Amino acid sequence: MAVLHIKNMVCDRCKMAVQAQIESLGLTPGKIELGEIEIIGELTPNQYVALKENLQKIGFEVIDNSTARTVEKIKNAIVELVHYSQG
């Protein structure tokens, strides 16, 4: 299983768009959360590059840097609080 961190995922529609890109490459998506996706099974280097390019075409970015991942997690937590809180 591969876990990738994705920049610019801010809503449920983003999750659906990312899922469609994963499936278009013949990959099996696991859990898809704001900013993080799981891919079931092996992700070959060619599949990784193709997924990264496809996501970039629709406005997302795979985050390889740990500092950028932390920043994106904080941003996603704020988005969830603002958009999905009951208050």
Secondary structure, DSSP 8 states (H G I E B T S, - for coil): -EEEEEET--SHHHHHHHHHHHHHTT-EEEEEETTEEEEES---HHHHHHHHHHHHHTT-EEE--HHHHHHHHHHHHHHHHHHH---
